[in-house]
Every structure is written in structure tokens, then in C-alpha cells.
């Protein structure tokens, strides 16, 4: 067999593999069951509760203690919480904890659209529960740790977009290359949250998460300029998805498993 005849065969085999790979991805997403949703949604409620308890609680405790907590500690504590919880809850729900992340996974094709709204409800419920508990313990202190723009609406909005692009880009990247990154994905995501906080907290509060801002807002009934923390993360997430598509093309089975947790765990192994 000549080299010229081998080339079309290799191209044909590659095309067939790509088609088969894409079909496996589509079947994995379409086959994700509803039966395990109570456990999966509870994982999102719990994970978001962890995050907001530490993130918003840091601001509250700093206020009641007379400012004894440094900005560095305030931004690193929730980053450590997220990194640790990904190891425990990531295999169950994908450890989104953030409506913007859920949206990004769905836009990327890593997560089924029919599960997006239930995830959003679970995340908002977990965040609100955390803020209500803080309110019950400490009262209406420091707006219950709400994120507040410190340098104008426009500047804060742009900052939230930038911070979310950075965060979601890292999340999508570690999901796509999960076999390479492995357990270090949690460290990469946690480190990015800490970096974003150190960089952007003095400007916008570094929310990057509509649920994290929504919880203290609804518990304290404080909504001044809070649209920033919805629009900013959503726009940032969309931009991050575009960047991921340009860098990596279509999604992968690894990304589906990472983004969907146990929703995809058995389905992707079945094909």
C-alpha cells in the first residue's frame, strides 16, 4: 500500500473517530437521569452555603470584631473553602456553587440545559440560607457581608466582568483537561478565586457570583446597585465560553464529567 493511499484511510478513520466521539458526548448529555437530582441539588445547596457562610461571614465577623480580619484573610478564606469542598462535592454535582458557572458549563455543552434552572434555585437557596443564619446570629451587621461597589458602578461592573472571565476560564480549562490536571483542579480554582479577590475586592467586592451576592441582599433586603453582580458575572461567563471555544474547540467527555458530576459519571462510561 502506498503512502498516498494510506493518507485518505487515516483521514477517514480520524473523521469516524471524531463523529463517534461527538455522538458519545451528545448521548452522555441526553442520558443524564433525573433520579439522583435530590442528592445532587442538595450538594449544590450545601456547597453554596459553605461558600457564602465563609465569604459573607468574613465581612460580618470582621465588623463585629472591630476590623481584626485583614483583606488578605477575607479573600483567601472563601478560596480555601471552595478548593476543599470541590474534593468532596465535585464528583456529586460538579461543584458549581455559582449561577454564572452553571451557565458557562451549559453554553459550553458540558451540562444539560434542563438542569440549569434547578441548579440556580439550589445555589440561591444555599446562599440565602447562609445569610439568614448570619443574620440570626449577628443581626444586620455590615449588610450581612453583601458585595458593594467601592469605586463607582461602571468601574465595578467592568471589574466583575474581568474577574469572572479569569475565574470561569480556569474552571472550563481544568474541566476540559481533567485527566491531565486531576485533583489539582481544585487548587487551580481556589487559587484563582484568591487571586481575583486580592486583585478586585477593593474595587467591586470581587463577587463573581450572583448567588454569593443574592443571599445577603435578600436576607438584609439591600439591593443598591446589586444588578452589577448579576450582569457582570453573566457577561464574564459568556466571554470565557467564547475564549474556551477558540482555544479548545468543542467540549470533551472529561469536561462533561467534570461539569455534571454524578449526572454524567455513569452515562459517559456507558458509551
C-alpha positions as CSV (number, residue, x, y, z in Angstrom):
1,X,0.0,0.0,0.0
2,X,1.4,3.4,-1.0
3,X,1.7,6.5,1.2
4,X,-0.9,8.3,-1.0
5,X,-3.5,5.6,-0.4
6,X,-2.8,5.4,3.4
7,X,-3.5,9.2,3.8
8,X,-7.2,9.0,2.9
9,X,-7.6,6.0,5.1
10,X,-6.1,7.8,8.0
11,X,-8.3,10.9,7.4
12,X,-11.4,8.6,7.1
13,X,-10.5,6.9,10.4
14,X,-10.0,10.3,12.1
15,X,-13.3,11.6,10.8
16,X,-15.1,8.5,12.0
17,X,-13.5,8.8,15.4
18,X,-14.5,12.4,15.7
19,X,-18.1,11.7,14.7
20,X,-18.2,8.8,17.2
21,X,-16.7,10.9,19.9
22,X,-19.2,13.7,19.3
23,X,-22.1,11.2,19.4
24,X,-20.9,9.8,22.8
25,X,-20.8,13.4,24.2
26,X,-24.4,14.0,22.9
27,X,-25.7,10.7,24.3
28,X,-24.0,11.4,27.7
29,X,-25.8,14.7,28.0
30,X,-29.1,13.4,26.8
31,X,-29.0,10.4,29.1
32,X,-28.3,12.2,32.3
33,X,-31.0,11.0,34.7
34,X,-33.4,12.9,37.0
35,X,-33.5,10.1,39.6
36,X,-30.4,11.4,41.5
37,X,-31.4,15.1,41.4
38,X,-32.4,15.5,45.1
39,X,-28.9,14.4,46.2
40,X,-27.2,16.4,43.5
41,X,-29.2,19.6,44.2
42,X,-28.5,19.1,48.0
43,X,-24.8,19.1,47.2
44,X,-25.2,22.5,45.4
45,X,-27.2,23.9,48.3
46,X,-24.6,22.7,50.7
47,X,-21.6,23.9,48.7
48,X,-23.1,27.3,48.1
49,X,-23.9,27.5,51.8
50,X,-20.3,26.7,52.7
51,X,-19.1,29.4,50.3
52,X,-21.4,32.2,51.4
53,X,-21.1,31.4,55.1
54,X,-17.3,31.9,54.8
55,X,-17.3,34.8,52.2
56,X,-20.2,36.9,53.6
57,X,-19.5,35.7,57.2
58,X,-16.0,37.1,57.0
59,X,-17.3,40.6,56.4
60,X,-19.8,40.2,59.2
61,X,-17.3,38.9,61.7
62,X,-14.7,41.5,60.7
63,X,-17.3,44.2,61.6
64,X,-18.3,42.7,65.0
65,X,-14.7,42.2,65.9
66,X,-13.7,45.7,65.2
67,X,-11.8,45.1,61.9
68,X,-9.4,42.5,63.2
69,X,-9.5,40.5,59.9
70,X,-7.3,41.6,57.1
71,X,-8.4,41.9,53.5
72,X,-6.0,39.1,52.6
73,X,-7.7,36.7,55.0
74,X,-11.1,37.8,53.9
75,X,-10.4,36.9,50.3
76,X,-8.3,33.8,50.9
77,X,-10.8,32.1,53.3
78,X,-13.6,31.5,50.8
79,X,-11.0,30.4,48.2
80,X,-9.8,27.7,50.6
81,X,-13.4,26.7,51.3
82,X,-14.1,26.3,47.6
83,X,-11.0,24.3,46.9
84,X,-11.6,22.0,49.8
85,X,-15.3,21.4,49.0
86,X,-14.6,20.6,45.4
87,X,-12.9,17.4,46.5
88,X,-16.0,16.4,48.5
89,X,-18.9,17.7,46.4
90,X,-17.3,17.9,42.9
91,X,-18.0,14.3,42.0
92,X,-21.6,14.6,43.0
93,X,-22.8,17.9,41.5
94,X,-19.7,19.3,39.6
95,X,-19.3,21.9,42.5
96,X,-20.7,24.9,40.6
97,X,-21.9,27.0,43.6
98,X,-22.3,29.8,41.1
99,X,-25.1,30.5,38.5
100,X,-22.5,32.0,36.2
101,X,-20.5,28.8,36.2
102,X,-23.6,26.7,35.6
103,X,-24.5,29.0,32.7
104,X,-20.9,28.6,31.3
105,X,-21.0,24.8,31.5
106,X,-24.4,24.7,29.7
107,X,-23.2,27.1,27.0
108,X,-20.1,25.1,26.5
109,X,-22.1,21.8,26.2
110,X,-20.8,20.3,29.5
111,X,-24.1,20.4,31.3
112,X,-27.7,19.8,30.2
113,X,-29.9,22.9,29.9
114,X,-32.8,21.2,31.5
115,X,-30.9,21.1,34.8
116,X,-29.7,24.7,34.7
117,X,-32.8,26.3,36.5
118,X,-32.9,23.7,39.3
119,X,-29.2,24.3,39.9
120,X,-29.8,28.1,40.0
121,X,-32.6,27.6,42.6
122,X,-30.4,25.4,44.7
123,X,-27.5,27.9,44.6
124,X,-29.7,30.8,45.5
125,X,-31.3,28.8,48.3
126,X,-27.9,27.9,49.8
127,X,-26.7,31.5,49.6
128,X,-29.9,32.8,51.2
129,X,-29.8,30.2,54.0
130,X,-26.2,31.2,54.8
131,X,-27.1,34.9,55.0
132,X,-30.2,34.2,57.1
133,X,-28.2,32.2,59.6
134,X,-25.6,35.0,59.8
135,X,-28.5,37.5,60.4
136,X,-29.9,35.3,63.2
137,X,-26.5,35.2,64.9
138,X,-25.2,38.7,64.4
139,X,-28.1,40.8,63.2
140,X,-27.9,43.2,60.3
141,X,-24.2,43.9,60.6
142,X,-22.1,45.1,57.6
143,X,-25.1,44.5,55.3
144,X,-24.6,40.8,56.1
145,X,-21.4,40.7,54.1
146,X,-23.0,42.0,50.9
147,X,-20.8,42.8,47.9
148,X,-20.8,46.6,47.4
149,X,-19.2,48.7,44.6
150,X,-16.4,50.8,46.1
151,X,-15.2,52.8,43.0
152,X,-18.4,53.6,41.1
153,X,-20.9,51.5,39.2
154,X,-19.1,51.4,35.8
155,X,-15.7,50.6,37.2
156,X,-17.2,47.9,39.5
157,X,-19.1,46.3,36.6
158,X,-16.0,46.1,34.4
159,X,-14.1,44.6,37.3
160,X,-16.7,41.9,37.9
161,X,-16.6,41.1,34.2
162,X,-12.8,40.8,34.2
163,X,-12.7,38.7,37.4
164,X,-15.4,36.3,36.1
165,X,-13.6,35.9,32.8
166,X,-10.5,34.9,34.7
167,X,-12.3,32.5,37.1
168,X,-14.6,30.8,34.5
169,X,-11.7,30.4,32.0
170,X,-9.7,28.5,34.7
171,X,-12.8,26.4,35.6
172,X,-13.5,25.5,32.0
173,X,-9.8,24.8,31.3
174,X,-9.3,22.5,34.2
175,X,-12.6,20.7,33.4
176,X,-11.5,20.1,29.7
177,X,-8.1,18.8,30.7
178,X,-9.2,16.9,33.8
179,X,-7.1,13.8,33.1
180,X,-4.0,16.0,33.0
181,X,-4.9,18.4,35.8
182,X,-6.5,15.7,38.0
183,X,-7.0,16.6,41.7
184,X,-5.0,19.8,41.2
185,X,-8.1,21.3,39.5
186,X,-9.5,22.3,43.0
187,X,-6.2,24.0,43.8
188,X,-6.2,25.9,40.5
189,X,-9.8,27.1,41.0
190,X,-9.2,28.1,44.6
191,X,-6.0,29.9,43.7
192,X,-7.9,31.9,41.1
193,X,-10.6,32.9,43.5
194,X,-7.9,34.1,45.9
195,X,-6.1,36.0,43.2
196,X,-9.3,37.6,42.0
197,X,-10.2,38.7,45.5
198,X,-6.7,40.2,46.2
199,X,-6.9,42.0,42.9
200,X,-10.5,43.1,42.7
201,X,-12.1,43.2,46.2
202,X,-11.1,46.8,46.9
203,X,-12.9,47.8,43.7
204,X,-16.1,45.7,43.4
205,X,-16.0,43.3,46.3
206,X,-15.0,40.5,43.9
207,X,-18.2,38.6,43.9
208,X,-18.0,36.8,40.5
209,X,-21.1,35.0,41.7
210,X,-24.8,36.2,41.5
211,X,-25.7,33.7,44.3
212,X,-23.0,34.9,46.6
213,X,-24.4,38.5,46.3
214,X,-28.0,37.5,46.2
215,X,-28.0,35.7,49.6
216,X,-27.0,38.7,51.8
217,X,-29.1,41.0,49.6
218,X,-32.4,39.1,50.1
219,X,-31.7,38.4,53.8
220,X,-30.8,42.1,54.5
221,X,-33.2,43.5,51.9
222,X,-30.4,45.6,50.5
223,X,-30.4,45.9,46.7
224,X,-28.5,49.1,45.9
225,X,-26.5,48.6,42.7
226,X,-26.8,44.8,43.0
227,X,-27.6,44.4,39.3
228,X,-23.8,44.7,38.9
229,X,-23.3,41.3,40.4
230,X,-25.7,39.7,38.0
231,X,-24.8,41.4,34.8
232,X,-21.0,41.3,35.4
233,X,-20.7,37.6,36.1
234,X,-23.1,36.6,33.3
235,X,-21.2,38.7,30.7
236,X,-17.9,37.4,32.0
237,X,-19.1,33.8,31.8
238,X,-20.2,34.2,28.2
239,X,-16.8,35.8,27.3
240,X,-15.0,32.9,29.0
241,X,-17.0,30.4,27.0
242,X,-16.1,32.1,23.7
243,X,-12.4,32.1,24.8
244,X,-12.6,28.4,25.6
245,X,-14.2,27.6,22.3
246,X,-11.4,29.5,20.4
247,X,-8.7,27.7,22.4
248,X,-10.0,24.2,22.6
249,X,-12.8,23.8,20.1
250,X,-15.7,21.6,21.2
251,X,-16.2,20.2,24.6
252,X,-14.8,16.8,25.8
253,X,-16.1,13.9,27.7
254,X,-13.8,14.9,30.6
255,X,-15.4,18.3,30.7
256,X,-18.9,16.8,30.7
257,X,-18.0,14.5,33.6
258,X,-16.3,17.4,35.5
259,X,-19.2,19.9,34.9
260,X,-22.0,17.5,35.6
261,X,-20.7,15.3,38.4
262,X,-22.6,12.2,39.0
263,X,-25.2,13.2,36.5
264,X,-22.7,12.2,33.8
265,X,-20.5,9.8,35.7
266,X,-22.2,6.6,34.7
267,X,-23.5,7.9,31.4
268,X,-20.1,8.7,29.9
269,X,-18.8,5.3,31.0
270,X,-21.7,3.5,29.3
271,X,-20.7,4.7,25.7
